[in-house]
Amino acid sequence: MTDPISDMLTRIRNGHHAKKMFVEVPSSKIKTNILKIFLDEGFINGYEQNEIDNKGVTKINLKYGKDEEPMILGLKRVSRPGLRNYVKKGEIPIYLGGMAVSLVSTSRGIMTGKEAFKNKLGGELICYLW
């Protein structure tokens, strides 16, 4: 697999379309950091890391609102292995009029675009989430 972050985002998107309560993805530190932000922003119910056959697996509990509407309406991967997208500290774009949460990988770790702007940090623009 060439892009594990895109794989995780796709599994979450497909899990919501299939009305699943949880999805499983292979574990990694960067995915765990991204999921922590998803949890803090209220897009998922939680996640837990397990080991199956000596391989780390993260179980993501998907969150639904009224009438079983998924809390994550859309995910857009911006920077990918074939085309990296970097932003400067004051140039973090606002997506969907500020309704979307942007994730930025900075020198101080992965954070939302708002946190990066507050801390005057730039970095790699990972994805948008709304």
C-alpha positions in Angstrom: 0.0 0.0 0.0 1.5 3.3 -1.0 -0.6 5.7 1.0 -1.8 4.4 4.4 -3.6 7.6 5.3 -5.7 7.6 2.2 -6.5 3.9 2.9 -7.7 4.8 6.5 -9.8 7.7 5.2 -11.4 5.5 2.5 -12.2 2.8 5.0 -13.9 5.4 7.2 -15.8 6.8 4.3 -16.9 3.3 3.1 -17.9 2.3 6.6 -20.2 5.3 6.9 -21.8 4.5 3.5 -22.4 0.9 4.7 -23.8 2.1 8.1 -21.2 0.1 10.0 -20.6 0.8 13.7 -16.8 0.4 13.4 -14.0 -0.2 10.9 -10.6 -1.7 11.4 -7.3 -0.2 10.0 -3.7 -1.2 10.4 -2.1 0.8 13.2 0.6 3.4 13.0 1.6 6.5 15.0 0.4 9.0 12.3 -3.0 7.4 12.0 -3.4 7.4 15.8 -2.5 11.1 15.9 -5.1 11.8 13.1 -7.7 9.8 15.0 -7.1 11.7 18.2 -8.0 14.9 16.3 -11.1 13.3 14.8 -12.1 12.3 18.4 -11.4 15.8 19.8 -13.4 17.4 17.0 -16.4 15.0 17.6 -16.3 13.1 14.3 -15.8 9.6 15.8 -16.9 8.0 19.1 -13.5 6.6 19.8 -10.8 4.1 18.8 -8.9 1.3 20.4 -5.7 -0.4 19.4 -5.5 -4.2 19.4 -3.1 -6.8 18.2 -4.3 -9.6 15.9 -1.8 -12.2 14.7 1.2 -10.0 15.9 -0.1 -7.1 13.8 -1.4 -3.8 15.2 -5.0 -3.0 14.3 -6.9 0.1 15.3 -10.7 -0.3 15.7 -12.5 3.0 14.9 -16.0 3.5 16.4 -17.9 5.6 13.8 -20.3 8.2 15.0 -23.8 8.9 13.7 -26.2 11.7 14.4 -30.0 12.0 14.1 -31.7 9.6 11.6 -28.4 7.7 11.4 -26.7 10.5 9.5 -22.9 10.1 9.6 -21.0 12.8 11.5 -18.4 12.7 8.8 -20.1 14.1 5.7 -16.9 14.3 3.6 -13.2 13.6 3.6 -10.7 15.0 1.1 -7.1 13.9 1.0 -5.0 16.9 -0.1 -1.3 16.0 0.2 -0.4 12.5 -1.1 2.8 10.6 -1.8 2.9 11.7 -5.5 2.0 15.3 -4.9 2.9 16.9 -1.6 1.1 20.0 -0.6 2.8 22.4 1.8 1.5 25.6 3.3 3.2 28.5 5.0 2.1 29.7 8.5 -0.2 32.4 7.3 -1.5 30.6 4.2 -3.5 27.7 5.6 -6.6 27.6 3.3 -10.2 27.8 4.6 -12.3 25.1 3.0 -16.1 25.2 2.7 -16.2 28.6 4.3 -14.6 27.4 7.5 -17.0 24.5 7.9 -14.3 21.9 7.3 -11.5 21.0 9.6 -8.1 20.9 8.0 -5.3 18.7 9.3 -1.7 19.9 9.1 1.5 18.0 9.8 3.9 20.5 11.4 7.2 20.3 13.2 5.3 20.0 16.4 3.1 17.1 15.3 -0.3 16.8 13.5 -2.8 19.5 14.4 -5.8 21.3 13.0 -5.4 24.2 10.7 -6.7 26.6 13.4 -4.1 25.3 16.0 -1.3 25.6 13.4 -2.4 29.2 12.6 -2.5 30.1 16.4 1.0 28.6 16.8 2.2 30.3 13.7 3.3 27.0 12.1 3.1 25.8 8.5 3.5 22.3 7.2 2.1 19.6 5.0 -1.7 19.9 4.5 -2.9 16.3 5.0 -6.7 16.4 4.5 -10.0 18.2 5.0 -12.8 16.8 7.1 -16.4 18.0 7.2 
